[in-house]
Amino acid sequence: MKSYRKELWFQTSKRRELINITPDVEKCLHESGIKEGFVLCNAMHITASVFINDDESGLHKDYEKWLEKLAPEKPHSQYNHNTFEDNADAHLKRTIMGREVVVAITAGKLDFGPWEQIFYGEFDGKRKKRVLVKIIGE
């Protein structure tokens, strides 16, 4: 069995942003040479997420509205966490959207359902953060 590990780094220009990282993960898969197995992608920061869904701009706007209703950024004073930082909402948004995804690899390709793509969700951006890509298989 082979194993491959790579860190993908992102720095967003906005506090909250969704980035389709599927091409980055496909490049990692190609570099790994693995044809059958699994790929794990996980956010290495507690205010960011990796998740799978459709790459559709209306859906992305819906995520923003929905997450803001569930965990509004302001007022910062509504959160006990916000004593030295102002990112409690980002921690909650990450919990809702999840930490990682696992995708099967079949015949050297990510084994997705229709429209599925991998996204990096940033909820407390404007600084450098990373995603771990771990691929295991043969």
Secondary structure, DSSP 4 states (H G I P E B T S, - for coil): -EEEEEEEEEE-SSSSEEEE-HHHHHHHHHHHT--SEEEEEEESSTTEEEEEE---HHHHHHHHHHHHHHS----GGG-TTTTT-S-HHHHHHHHHH-SEEEEEEETTEE---TT-EEEEEESS-SSEEEEEEEEEE-
